[in-house]
Amino acid sequence: MTFIEDDFLLQNEAACRLYHEYARHQPIYDYHCHLPPKDLAENRRFSNLSEIWLEGDHYKWRAMRANGVSEEYITGPAEPYDKFLAWAKTVPATLRNPLYHWTHLELKRYFGIDELLNEESAREIWDACESLLKQDSLSVHGILKSFKVSLIGTTDDPTESLEYHTRISESGIDAKVYPAFRPDAALKIENASTFNTWAHALEEVSEEDCSSFEGFLLALEKRHDYFHKLGSRLSDHGLDSCFAIPCSRSEAANIYDRARSGHNASRAEFEAFASFMMILFGKLDAAKGWVKQLHLGALRNANARMYNRLGADTGFDSIAELDQIEPLRRYFDALDESNELPKTIVYNLNPKDNYAVATMLGNFQDGRVPGKMQFGSGWWFLDQIEGMNWQINTLSNLGLLSRFVGMLTDSRSFMSYPRHEYFRRLLCNILGVDMESGFLPRDFDLIGSMVEDICYKNAVQYFGMAAGYVE
């Protein structure tokens, strides 16, 4: 049974034409993901579907738990095929969940398999894919080439040596791979033990003495410089909400010194210190012409028992209910006042805040950089049809959709590249419906060129990072 047809998600002739003529063949500029640099450097090959498809995919893990699957078959010690079988049994229960679409789109694009995945088809699909995974086209480098991936932005802590990025650059792959500076750990001064362990790692990689606050700041600046030297033009922050409480350098230094002596920062001290550091990071980005990414609104590790058992990023996170707008205003305003507000993308996780975030971004467009302040694509729980519709419609109503830098995978899996196709089909369908309804002119040169820009060209111009060669 063929499910993923050529015109999947495309509801009229205009949408089909936009997708097939303007969007389909665009390269992928995947500026934010969590792919392991080690796998990229070593051109990893996967033995089976459990390795390539289920490892680290907490979207699938959450669905399996909801379907009554024991943890043994999710993150536990079960055999790879048994884990895959548990997933195959879950797939029919995911109807109307985006996982149903993603699953069959991925089977089709990676393995040419049209059959619906379920308990009965599991063994045949497992065996067929195990054989196909031996081909060069399904090694990591082969996948990048097959999907015309021109650029990858990984997500990296400042204490990472970035040795794998050096190896990647020497490996001869067509795609360019750059690290993104993610200094979240530099803020977490409320847990002195954890913070000091991280500060020691920063000392080692930067070769700077971090016993003083000034040494700590110098070490971070050196790492920022090193990321830049490797071609990075991106930072990234995963925050509950922005921090922008006035905090002087001496106040931040006092909080730092107390933490280094083993005292956990109070909530007020943490917020003050984080505010100082976030302003500093904004200035570093602005000085180098970087793009700052802010991921806002996640309530992480909600299940304490499972967090203690499995750790972070295992599928126990949620959408938070927080005040985002006033802290965001203060943060932007503090940087803008000294003309040090960098190009910024805000990814908002709680859809109730979409209009407020989008209008706040509009307050800080500076008339010098097209689309400087970006309302980012649907993130995490919102990177599905409804969430992406909300994001696209919000941006269209309150900003300039034509300047949007488009989709990203935000994924740890090499099986996630069809998410770009999913987004492109949805984008073209929205525009095609508007064209045939008379809300937009039936001008394919005009609308089609905007589709090309959103799918690829805007990102190339906005980020300023050279893309790899794509045929």
C-alpha positions in Angstrom: 0.0 0.0 0.0 1.5 3.3 -1.1 0.9 6.0 1.6 3.5 8.7 0.8 2.3 9.8 -2.7 4.1 12.4 -4.9 1.5 15.0 -3.8 1.4 14.1 -0.1 0.0 17.0 1.9 -0.5 19.1 -1.2 -4.2 19.9 -1.6 -4.4 21.7 -5.0 -2.7 22.2 -8.3 -0.9 25.4 -7.2 0.5 23.8 -4.1 1.7 20.9 -6.2 3.4 23.2 -8.7 5.1 25.2 -5.9 6.5 22.2 -4.2 7.6 20.2 -7.3 9.0 23.2 -9.2 10.4 25.4 -6.5 10.9 23.6 -3.2 11.6 19.9 -3.8 15.1 20.2 -5.2 16.4 22.8 -2.9 19.5 21.8 -0.8 19.2 21.5 3.0 20.8 24.1 5.2 20.4 22.5 8.6 21.6 25.2 10.8 20.6 23.7 14.1 20.7 20.1 15.1 22.1 17.8 17.8 23.9 15.2 15.6 26.9 13.7 17.2 30.1 15.2 15.6 31.8 11.8 16.2 29.4 10.0 13.9 30.0 12.7 11.2 33.8 12.5 11.6 33.9 8.7 11.4 31.2 8.3 8.7 29.3 6.0 11.0 27.5 3.0 9.5 24.4 1.6 11.2 23.8 -2.1 11.7 20.1 -2.1 11.9 16.9 0.0 12.2 17.1 0.1 16.0 20.5 1.9 15.8 19.7 4.4 13.1 16.0 5.0 14.0 15.4 4.5 17.7 18.7 5.5 19.4 18.1 8.8 21.3 14.7 9.5 19.7 12.6 10.6 22.6 9.6 11.4 20.4 9.3 7.7 19.7 10.1 6.8 23.3 7.2 9.0 24.6 4.8 7.3 22.1 5.9 3.8 23.1 5.4 4.6 26.8 2.0 6.0 26.1 1.2 2.7 24.3 2.1 0.6 27.3 5.6 -0.5 26.2 7.9 -1.5 29.1 11.1 0.7 29.5 13.1 -2.5 28.8 12.1 -2.1 25.2 12.7 1.6 25.0 15.9 2.6 26.8 16.6 -0.8 28.5 18.6 -3.9 27.7 16.2 -5.6 25.2 17.6 -6.9 21.9 17.6 -4.4 19.0 15.0 -6.3 17.0 12.7 -6.6 20.0 12.9 -2.8 20.5 12.1 -2.3 16.9 9.2 -4.7 17.1 7.8 -2.8 20.1 8.0 0.4 18.0 6.4 -1.4 15.0 3.5 -2.4 17.3 3.2 1.2 18.4 3.0 2.8 15.0 -0.6 1.9 14.2 -1.5 3.6 17.5 0.1 6.9 16.3 -2.5 7.7 13.7 -2.9 11.5 13.6 0.3 11.9 15.6 3.1 13.4 13.4 5.1 10.3 14.1 2.8 8.3 11.7 3.7 10.7 8.9 7.4 10.9 9.8 7.7 7.1 10.1 6.4 6.4 6.7 8.1 9.3 5.0 11.4 8.1 6.4 10.9 4.5 5.3 10.0 5.8 1.9 12.9 8.3 1.5 15.7 6.2 3.0 14.7 2.7 2.0 12.2 3.0 -0.7 9.6 1.1 1.4 5.9 1.9 0.8 4.5 -0.7 3.2 2.8 0.4 6.3 4.8 -0.5 9.4 3.0 -2.7 12.0 3.6 -5.9 13.9 2.9 -8.0 10.8 5.3 -6.1 8.5 8.0 -5.6 11.0 10.2 -8.6 10.3 10.2 -8.1 6.5 11.0 -4.4 6.9 13.7 -5.1 9.4 15.4 -7.6 7.2 15.1 -5.4 4.0 16.6 -2.4 5.8 19.4 -4.4 7.5 20.5 -5.3 4.0 20.2 -1.8 2.6 22.1 -0.3 5.5 25.3 -2.0 4.2 25.2 0.3 1.2 27.5 3.4 1.1 24.5 5.6 0.4 23.2 4.9 3.9 26.5 5.6 5.7 26.4 9.1 7.4 28.2 10.7 4.5 26.1 8.9 2.0 22.9 10.2 3.7 24.1 13.7 3.6 24.8 13.5 -0.1 21.5 11.7 -0.8 19.5 14.5 0.9 21.6 17.3 -0.6 22.6 18.6 2.9 24.9 21.5 2.3 25.4 22.6 5.9 25.0 21.2 9.4 25.2 23.3 12.6 25.8 21.0 15.6 25.3 22.1 19.2 28.4 22.1 21.3 29.4 23.0 24.9 32.3 25.5 25.2 34.3 22.7 27.0 34.2 20.5 23.9 37.6 20.1 22.3 35.9 20.2 18.8 38.5 17.7 17.7 35.8 15.9 15.6 34.9 19.1 13.8 38.6 19.4 12.8 38.4 15.8 11.5 35.2 16.5 9.7 36.7 19.4 7.9 39.5 17.1 6.8 37.3 14.2 5.8 36.4 15.4 2.3 32.6 15.4 2.8 30.7 17.8 0.7 28.6 19.3 3.5 30.1 21.9 5.7 29.7 21.2 9.4 30.1 24.0 12.0 29.8 24.0 15.8 27.3 26.2 17.6 28.4 27.7 20.9 26.0 26.5 23.7 27.2 27.9 27.0 24.1 26.9 29.1 26.4 25.3 31.8 28.1 28.6 32.4 24.9 29.9 33.9 24.2 27.0 36.3 25.8 28.5 39.4 22.9 27.4 41.7 24.6 24.0 41.9 28.2 24.7 43.0 29.5 21.2 42.7 28.3 20.7 39.2 29.3 24.2 38.2 32.9 23.8 39.6 33.3 20.5 37.7 32.3 22.3 34.5 34.6 25.3 35.3 37.6 22.9 35.7 36.8 21.4 32.3 36.7 24.9 30.9 40.1 25.6 32.4 41.6 22.5 30.8 40.3 23.2 27.3 41.0 26.9 27.3 44.3 26.7 29.2 43.1 29.7 31.4 43.0 29.8 35.2 39.3 30.1 36.1 39.9 30.6 39.8 39.0 34.3 39.4 35.9 35.6 37.6 38.1 37.5 35.1 39.9 34.3 34.3 36.5 32.6 33.8 35.4 35.3 31.4 38.6 35.2 29.5 38.4 31.4 29.1 34.8 31.7 27.7 35.9 34.4 25.3 38.8 32.3 24.1 36.5 29.4 23.4 34.1 31.7 21.6 37.1 32.8 19.5 38.0 29.2 18.7 34.5 28.4 17.6 34.7 31.4 15.3 38.1 30.2 13.9 36.4 26.9 13.0 33.8 28.7 11.0 31.0 29.0 13.5 28.7 32.0 13.3 26.1 30.6 15.7 25.4 30.5 19.4 22.5 28.8 21.1 20.8 28.9 24.5 18.2 26.6 26.0 16.4 28.7 28.6 13.2 28.6 30.6 12.9 32.3 29.8 15.4 35.2 29.2 17.5 36.7 32.0 17.9 40.4 32.1 18.1 41.6 35.7 20.6 44.5 36.2 23.8 42.9 37.6 27.2 44.7 37.7 30.5 43.0 37.0 31.5 43.2 40.6 28.2 41.6 41.8 28.6 38.8 39.3 32.2 38.3 40.5 31.0 38.0 44.1 28.4 35.4 43.2 31.0 33.5 41.1 33.6 33.6 44.0 31.0 32.2 46.4 30.1 29.3 44.0 33.8 28.5 43.5 34.1 28.2 47.2 31.3 25.7 47.3 28.2 27.8 48.1 25.1 27.2 46.0 23.7 30.4 44.6 20.3 31.4 45.7 17.5 31.8 43.1 18.0 35.6 43.1 21.8 35.2 42.8 21.4 32.7 40.0 19.1 35.0 38.0 21.5 38.0 38.5 24.5 36.0 37.5 22.7 34.5 34.5 21.6 38.0 33.4 25.2 39.3 33.4 26.4 36.3 31.5 23.7 36.5 28.9 24.4 40.1 28.2 28.1 39.2 27.9 27.3 36.4 25.4 25.1 38.8 23.4 27.9 41.3 23.1 30.4 38.6 22.0 28.0 37.4 19.3 27.3 40.9 18.1 31.0 41.7 17.9 31.6 38.8 15.6 28.5 39.1 13.5 27.1 35.9 14.9 23.4 34.7 15.1 22.1 34.1 18.6 19.5 31.4 19.0 17.1 31.4 22.0 15.1 28.3 22.7 12.5 29.4 25.2 9.7 27.8 27.2 10.6 24.2 27.9 9.8 22.6 31.3 12.6 20.0 31.4 12.9 16.7 33.4 9.4 16.9 34.9 9.5 13.3 36.1 12.0 13.3 38.9 12.0 9.5 39.3 12.8 8.9 35.6 15.3 11.7 35.4 17.2 10.1 38.3 17.1 6.8 36.5 17.8 7.8 32.9 19.0 11.4 32.9 18.1 14.3 30.7 16.7 14.3 27.1 14.9 11.0 27.5 11.4 12.1 26.9 10.2 13.6 30.2 9.9 17.3 29.2 6.9 19.5 28.6 5.8 23.0 27.6 6.2 25.5 30.4 3.8 28.2 31.5 6.1 31.2 32.1 6.3 35.0 31.6 8.4 35.3 28.5 7.7 38.8 27.1 8.9 41.3 29.7 12.2 39.4 30.3 12.7 39.1 26.5 12.0 42.9 26.2 14.6 43.7 28.9 17.2 41.5 27.3 16.8 42.9 23.8 16.7 46.4 25.1 19.8 46.1 27.2 21.8 45.0 24.2 20.1 47.4 21.7 20.9 50.3 24.0 24.6 49.9 23.3 24.0 48.9 19.7 25.2 45.3 20.5 22.0 43.3 19.8 23.1 40.5 17.4 21.0 38.8 14.8 18.6 36.7 16.8 16.3 33.8 16.3 13.7 33.0 19.0 12.1 29.6 19.1 9.0 29.7 21.2 7.6 26.5 22.7 4.3 27.7 24.2 1.9 28.7 21.3 0.0 31.0 23.6 3.0 33.3 23.4 3.4 33.3 19.6 1.9 36.7 18.9 3.5 38.4 21.8 7.0 37.0 20.9 6.5 37.9 17.2 5.5 41.5 18.0 8.4 41.9 20.5 10.8 40.8 17.7 9.4 43.5 15.5 10.3 46.1 18.0 14.0 45.4 17.4 14.3 45.1 13.7 16.9 47.7 12.9 16.4 48.5 9.2 20.0 47.4 8.3 19.8 43.6 8.2 16.7 42.0 6.4 15.0 39.7 8.9 17.5 40.5 11.6 15.1 39.3 14.4 13.6 36.0 13.4 10.5 34.2 14.8 12.0 30.7 14.6 10.3 27.6 13.1 8.0 25.4 15.1 10.1 23.9 17.8 10.0 20.5 19.6 6.4 19.8 20.4 5.4 22.3 17.7 7.3 20.9 14.7 4.2 19.3 13.4 1.5 20.4 11.0 -0.6 22.4 13.4 2.4 24.0 15.2 4.1 24.9 12.0 0.9 26.4 10.7 0.6 28.5 13.8 4.2 29.7 13.4 3.9 30.5 9.7 0.6 32.3 10.1 1.9 34.3 13.1 5.0 35.4 11.1 2.9 36.2 8.1 0.5 38.3 10.0 3.0 40.2 12.2 6.3 40.1 10.2 7.7 39.1 6.9 7.3 35.5 5.9 9.4 36.3 2.9 12.5 36.8 5.1 12.1 33.6 7.1 15.2 31.4 7.3 13.1 28.2 7.2 13.2 24.8 8.8 15.8 22.8 10.7 15.9 19.3 12.1 16.8 20.0 15.8 17.4 16.3 15.9 19.9 13.7 17.1 19.0 11.3 14.3 20.3 11.0 10.8 16.8 9.8 9.8 15.3 13.3 10.3 16.1 15.0 7.1 12.6 14.4 5.7 11.4 16.9 8.2 12.6 19.5 5.8 10.4 18.0 3.1 7.5 17.9 5.5 7.9 21.6 6.2 8.3 22.4 2.5 5.1 20.6 1.6 3.2 22.3 4.3 4.6 25.7 3.3 3.7 25.2 -0.4 0.2 23.9 0.6 -0.5 27.0 2.6 0.6 29.3 -0.2 -1.1 27.2 -2.9 -4.4 27.3 -1.0 -4.1 31.1 -0.7 -3.3 31.4 -4.5 -6.3 29.4 -5.5 -8.5 31.2 -3.0 -7.6 34.6 -4.4 -5.7 35.7 -1.3 -2.4 35.7 -3.2 -1.8 36.5 -6.9 -1.5 33.5 -9.1 2.1 34.5 -10.0 4.4 31.5 -9.7 7.5 33.5 -10.4 6.7 35.8 -7.4 5.5 33.1 -5.0 7.9 30.5 -6.2 10.9 32.7 -5.6 9.7 33.3 -2.0 9.5 29.5 -1.6 13.1 29.1 -2.8 14.2 31.8 -0.4 12.5 30.3 2.6 13.7 26.8 1.8 17.3 27.6 1.4 18.5 31.0 0.1 17.5 33.2 3.0 19.5 31.0 5.4 22.6 31.1 3.3 22.5 34.9 3.3 21.4 35.3 6.9 23.9 33.1 8.7 26.9 34.0 6.6 28.4 30.5 6.8 29.7 29.0 3.6 27.6 26.0 2.5 29.1 22.9 1.0 29.0 21.9 -2.7 25.6 20.4 -3.7 25.0 19.0 -7.2 
